Amino acid sequence: MTTRSAGEPVHLPSARSDAVANRESILEAARQLFAEKGLAAEMREIAERAGVGVGSLYRHFDSREGLIRAVSQAAAEDLVQRLHVAAGQKDPKVALREMIHASAGLFERFGVLTEVMLRGQINELPNHKTEAFPDLIDLIAAVLQRGIEDGCFRSDLDVPVAIAALASIFESGMLLALASRRTYSGAADAVADFFLAAIAAPGQL
């Protein structure tokens, strides 16, 4: 019989680790199915794809709305992190292009759910105008203002109008339409090329 020395740690299966792994599997399965089907995705389908029972799914998320909220919050946090990284680029033109690519990447990764979030079709979910992306407008404005000061963006650029125009491309579904005829990266480049040309200072094209 094997004895344990005093002070030796006891290694037991970690139920907590299993629970964390199951939760992550559920969130990833939900992301995939909501991206594919939008809000029509069923909890049973999500549980099957995650490799867990429906009961296990409901132990982690007590309602369908709660699961949608968790996935949408993950999408928001992912975008905010990517936008902050992009905005940190030294060249304002590069920063803005990478921010557009980051936004297009959200559509690619979260699919139909992204459009639902941006249009505010689910009252319970945060959207980009409120709690999910609290500093998004300020972040874009700072990049545009830096471009004006550096002389690469036109000096008379109306920053709020520029932000509204850029936001409308994503909110209107225009990016999804472009991506359906090319890749998401290609659509992001097309949007960035057009937008940067429109706001460029004379001689900066």
Order of alpha helices (4+ residues) and beta strands (2+ residues): alpha-alpha-alpha-alpha-alpha-alpha-alpha-alpha-alpha-alpha
